[in-house]
Amino acid sequence: MQKTRNAPPRARAMMEALRGLGYSTAAALADIVDNSVSAGATVVRIGFAWDGLNSHISVLDDGRGMDDTELESAMRLGEKSPLEERAPNDLGRFGLGLKTASLSQCRRLTVASFREGDSICCMRWDLDALAARPDDGWLLFEGTADGSDIFLAPLSEMRSGTLVLWERLDRIVAAGYTVDDFTDLIDDVERGLAMVFHRLLQGPRPTLRLTLNGRPVDPWDPFMSGHPAKPWNSPIAKRSTPSGAVEIECHVLPHRDRLTEEEWKQSEGPEGWTAQQGFYIYRNRRLLLAGGWLGLGRGKAWNREEAHRLARIRLDIPNTADADWKIDIRKSTARLPASLRPWLTALAEDTRDRARRVFAFRGGPAPGLGNVPVDQAWRADRSRSGMRYRIDEKHPAVASVLDGAGPLLPLVKVMLRVIEETVPVQRIWLDTAENRETPRTGFSGEPPEKIKAVLTTLFEDMVGRRGMSPKEAKRTLASTEPFQNHPALVASLPDGLEVGAL
């Protein structure tokens, strides 16, 4: 018979080691909210209380709560195996999230809970107390620490529920940490939770209400659902796998020229437009992974590039697929199963291509009056020697100058050629990459009077010198880049003018 030995980990060493899993505060709190959702909570209240080194954070939910036996089980590390079958709506997996997430931020974790009709039970992990008694093993304390019972008061007003309390926030509040830093952290947490739980928070009948210091957390929808300027999203596609059905929906977001400044800033996400492109993986409508291309690519893995920043893909997996997708404890990384790579590569490639076209052509300029295609000022010429950008001489503004140049025509054409040959392509690319935004074009941000001045000059030339009727000139301008973006200004040009009146 094989000889064995019992080799349990040392409590203090193990607890301290588990603190290094790399949670951010937002990710750690998301794990706590997961437990609340799994417990049937519809309202979760998160509180940040600043008191220097004595600051604390609490999470209170109105879920079904736990009795003493259930709470002890929930506080035990590794109580459930990740291989065990879970309820369909369970957002957990490893049986570690409550402890590892909490202790990654604080040295004292207290959890109080009760079911309707029962009394409140309370237990805590206290790393400093364990350090003081290194030989006493895994000491799970009952009740709050001295002076902390006041923080449980809100729980007594509930019919049932659970309160999670973080104290001694050594991974957050350190020497030199100020109230301003604490406020910035609250903002960061709000952005993270708004993204992770947006599908539970949004819609006419949200299933979750989440507040932060009494203020509702508004959902951040990465797909800008329902926005009228959104150029494309695919039908929902499904694929069966041994671990359950996978669902995907591909999106291309509007170009900046189609959005207000506020909409553009709001839709970029916590990490910015370039970082937020790619796949958004959900389990039970809870976001696990926000952005990235999952190692897909033809030949080599795709990077997050400016040209594809408008591409975002929603991917839903069942909670039975964690092993196949290699979901980690923090729910922050995933690896694509090999069987799905060809299917997802094809869908992602199509989405990236569509996003690139929108990025390159500012969303494909909207048709002018009568659904006439828009005349663009620049064209891309491809040849064996490479790509060159040329000014289109048929563009009304260019054509007007060329037609009226007279003896200066050769000089004007030389000037246009010099402009073509000196387009600062590398500078534009570098500025776009470094500043994470596209240089402003199409009169973006210009006051209406300046746009109107340019329009009027062209309009007068079309009617006065080229003999076009005002109606025809306005129709042409309405289908000419960049004036197609300003239909109201085009419409405000005068009607019924005679050639000699200009």
N, C-alpha and C positions, 0 to 999 in steps of 0.2 A: 504494500500500500504506500502511495506517495506521501512523504512527510510534508506537512504544511505548517505555517506559522501565521498567527494573527498579527497583522501589521497596520493598525489603524493610524491615520495621520494625526499629528499633533494639532490640537485645536487652534492654538495661537498662530502657529506657522501657516497652517492651511488657510485660515481666515485672512491673514495678511497677504498671502499669495493670490487669493481670489480677487483681491482689490485691484489687481493689475490687468484686468481684462480689457481696459481701454474704452470704457463708456464715457461719452459726453454727458453732461447733466441732462440735456434734452432727451438723449437716448435712454438714460436711466429712468427718467420720469415716464417715458413712453412705456417702458416695461411694467411699471407700477399701474399705469392706466389700463394696460392689457389685462391685468388681473381683475381690475374693476369691471371691465367689459365682460370678461368670462364669468363673473359672478352676477351678471344680469343688471349691472348698474346703468341707469339712464342719465344720472347727473354725477359728475366728478368735479370736486372743487380742490384746486391746488393753491396753497398759500405759501408765500415767501415772506419771512419775517426777519428784518434786519436788526441785529443787536451785537454788532462786532463779532468777536469770537464765539458768542453765545447765540448767533443767528440759527434759525431752524427752518425747515421746509416740511410741509404736511400735505397729504393727499387724502381727502375724505370722499367716500362714495356712498351711494344709497343702494348698493347691491344687497343680496340676500344675507350676507354676513356669514360668520363661522361660529361654531360652538368651541368649547375648550379643546376637545380632541382634534377638531379640524384645524384649529389655529396652530396647535403644536405640530401637526403634520406639515402645515404650510411653512412653518419656520425651520423645519429640518432640511438640511442640505441634501439634495438628491433623493428626496422622498419618492418621486416617481421616475421611472425609467423613460427615456425618450422613445423607447421601442413600444411602450404601451399605447393602446388605442385611446384616442382622446375624443371628447364630444365634438361634433362638427363645428360648433362656434367657439371652441377653445383656442385662445391666441397664444398659449404657452406650449412648451415642448420638453424642456430639460429639467424642470423642477428646481431651477436655480435662480430664475430671474429676479424674484423679490429680494433675495439675499445678496446676490452678486451685484445687481444694479444699485441697490441701496448702499451697500458697504463700499462701493467704488467712490461714493461721494461723502460718506460720513463714518464716524466711528461708533455711533450708537443708533441702532435701529429698533424702534418700538412699534409694535402693531397691536391695535385694540380692535375688537370686533364683537358683534352680537347678532343673533337671529331674533326675529320678532318674537316677543314674549319671553326671551331669555335675558339673563344679566350679561353685562360686558365682561369679556375676558381679555387679558392683556399679557403679552410676553415681549421680551427684548433680547437682542444680541448687543453686547457691550464689549468692544475690543479692549478698552482700557482695563476693564474688570478682569477679562481673561488674561491680560498681560500681568496683572498683579497676582494671579493664581495659576501659574503655568502648569502645575502638576494636577490640576483638578479636572482636566478634560473639557468636554463640550458642555459648558454651563449656559443653559438657556434660562434667563432670569424671568421671574413672574412679576408683573406690575411695572409701573414706570420708575424711572430714576427719581431720586429726591428732587422735588421742585418742578417736575415735569407733568404732574397730573393735571395741571390747569390746561394743558394743551389738548386734553381729551374732551374738554367740555362740549365742543360742537357735536360730538358723537351722541351725547345723551339726548339731543333734540331730534334724533332720527328714529324711524320705526324699526330700521335694521340698517346694517352697513359696516364699513371697515374704515379705520383711520390708520395711515402709515405716517410715522413721524421720524424725520431725520434730524439728529442733533450732532454737535461737534463736527461741523462740516469742514474737516481739515483739508479735504481735496478741493474745496471751493474757497473758503475764507482763510487765507494765510496772512502772514505778516505783510503789511503794506496794502492789503485789499481794502477798498473803500466802498461806501454806499453807492457811489456812481458805478463801480464795477458790478455791484450786486444788481443794480437797475439794468445795466447792459445785459447781464446774464438772464434776467427775466425776459427781456426782449428776444434774446436768442432762443430761449426755451419756447416762447410763444410761437415763433416762426417754425420751429421744429415740430411742435405738436400740431400746428395748423396744417402742416403738410402730411404728417404720418396718419392722422385720423380724419382727413378731409372728407372722405366718402361716408364716414359715420356722422359727420357734423353738418353736411350740406343736404340740400333738397327740401321739398315742402314738408316732409315728415322725417327729420333727422332722428337717428336712434340713440344719439349721445349728445349731451350738453356738457361742455367743458369750460370751466372758468379758471382764471388766473388772477388771484388777488381780487376776486369779485367781478372781474371784467370778462365777458364771454370771449372765447377764442374763436375767431372767424376762420372758416376753412380756406385753405389755399389750394385751388384746383389747378394742377399743372397742365391740364388739357384745354383750359379756357372754354369749357363746354358752353355751347349756345352763343358764342360771340359771333356777330354778323359778318365780321371781316375774316373769319377763319377760312382758309382756302380749301382744306381737305381733311377728311378723316375716313377711314376705311369701314366697311361693314365688320361686325364682330365675327371673328373666325374661331372655331373650336377644334381641338385635337384630343383624342382619347389617349391616355397613357395607362400603364399598369397601376399607377398610384392615384388615378383620377383624371378628370377632364381639365384641360388647360384652355383658357380663353384669352384672346388677344384682340386689341383694337389699336390701330395706328393713327397718329395725328400729325398734321403739319400746322403750326401756329402762324398767325398773321405776321407779316413783316412789320418792322417798326414804323414805316410810313403809314400803316393802316391803323395805328394805335395812338391814343393820347399819351402824353408823357407819364401820367399817373398809371394808365393801363400797362404801359411798357415796364415801368418800375415794379408794379405789383406782380406782374406775370413772370419776372425773371427768376423768382425762387430764392431760397436762402443762400445758395452758392453762386448765383449768377447764370446768365443764359448759356454760356458754353458748358459749364459743369453740369447743368441740369438736363442736357440732351440725353436721349437714349431710352433704355427700358425702365419702367416703373413696375416693380414686382409687388403684387398684393397677395395676402392670404387672409381670407374672410374680410375682405375690403380694408384691411389694415396694411399700410405701406411698409414693406420690408426694405426695399432697395430703391433709391431715387437717382436715376441717371446711370450712364455707362452702357457699354455695348457688349458686355458679358463675354468678352474675348472673341466675338464673331469677326469675320472678315474674310476676304478672298486672298489667300496667300499669307497675309499677316493681319494681326488684330487691328481693328479700327481704333483710331484715337478720337478724342473729343475735339472736333475742329469747328472753327467759326462758321464754316459753310453749312454745317449740319445742325446748327444750334436750335433750329425751329422744329426739329424732329423729336417727338416724344411718343413712346409706345406703352400702352397699358397692358400688363400681363398678369392674369389671375391664376394662381395655383391653389389647389386644395390643401388643407392642413394635414393631409395624409402623404404629402409629397416632400416633406422636409428632408428626409434622407436622400432622396433622388436629387434634390437641388442643393444639398450640402449647406442647409441653413445653419448659421452659427448661433451661439448662445445669445449674442447681442442683437441678432436679427438684422445684421448690417451687411452681410455678404452672402452671395449665392453663386452656385456654379451650374451652368446649363447642362442638362442631361444630353449625352451624345445623340440620342435618338431624335431629339428635337432640333438639332443644329441646322440641317438643311432647310427645314420649313421656316424657322425663325430668321435664318440668314436671308432667304429670299424676300420675306416680308420687310425686314429691316433695310435691305438694300433698296427696295422700291421706295420706302419712306424717306430714306436719306437722299435719294435722287430727287424726289419731289421737293423736299425741304431745300435742297441746294438750288433748285430752279427758282423757288420763291425768294431765297436769299439773294440770288444773283440778279433777278429781274424785279426786285421790290414787290414781290407778290404777284407778278404778272399784271401789269397796269390794267385797271378796269377799262372795259370797252367804252368808247365815247358814245355820243348820241347815235341812236339807230343801231347800236351794237357793232359799230365800226371798229376794227382793230386800231390800237394806238400806235402812232408813229413815234419811234424812239430815236433819240439824238445820237446814240452810239450803237455800233454793231460789232460783233466779234467775228473776225475772219480767221478760219482755221486752214492751215496748209501744212505741207510736209516740214517746213522750216519752223513751225510753231504757230502760236496764236497771236494775233495782233488786234488791237482795238482801233476802229476807224470811226470818224465822224460821218454820219449819214447826210450826204448833201441834199437829200430829198426832204429832210426835216424842214418845216416851214420857216423857222427862224434862220437856218443856214441858207436855204434857197433864196430867201429875200435878200440877204447880203450878197450872195453870188450874182443874182440877177441884176442888182443895182450897182455892182462894183465898177463897171465900165473899164477904163484903162487900168484900174487898180486890181483887176481880177487876178493876174498872176501873183501879185503880192499877197492877196487874201488867201489864195490856195496854198502858197508857201507857208503862211502863218498857220493855216489849219493843219498842214503836214507836220510842222514843228510841234504843234500841240499834240498830235497823234503820237509822234515819236518820243515825246517826253512825259507821257502819262506816268505819274509816280506810282507804278503798280506795287513795287516793293514797299514804299513808304506807306501806302494805303493799307497793304496787308499787315505791316508791322504795327501801325497805329490801331488797326482793328483788333489784332491779337492782344496787344498790350492793354488797350483801354476797354476791351470786352464790349465794344459797341461799334456799330457801323457809322462811318462819317456821315454827317447830315447832308442830304440831297433833296431835290424836289421841292425847294423853297421851304423845307421843314423848319418851323420856328420863325419864319420871316413874317413881318407884319403885312396885313392885307394890302395896304397902300403901295408897298414896294412891288408886290406881285402884280397888282393892278397896273402899275406904271409900265412894266415889261409887256404885259398883255396889250395895253393900249397902243404902244408903239408898233407891235406886230399887226394888230388889228387895222390900224390906220394905213400901214403899208399894203396889207392885203386888199383893202377896199380902195384906197386912193391910187396906188401905183399899179397894182396887179389887176384891178378892175373886178374884184370879187364882190358879190352882194354881201351886205352885213350878215344876212342869215347864213350864207355859205361860209363866210369867214369864221363865224362863231361855231359852226358845226365842225370846221376843220380844227380850230383851236381846242374844242372839247374832246377831240380824239388825238391830241398831240401831247407827248411827254414834255414837261411835267404838268401841263395845265389841266390834264384830265382829272387831277386830284383836287381841282378847285372849280367845280362846276358852277357854284354860285357866282364867283367873280366873272366867269365867262358869260353867264347869263345876264350879268349887270351891264355888259357892253351895250352901247346904243343901237337901236334898230332904226331902219328906214333912212340911213344916211346916204346922201348922194356923193359921188366921187368928188365933186368940186367943193363940198362942204367941209372937207377935212383939211 
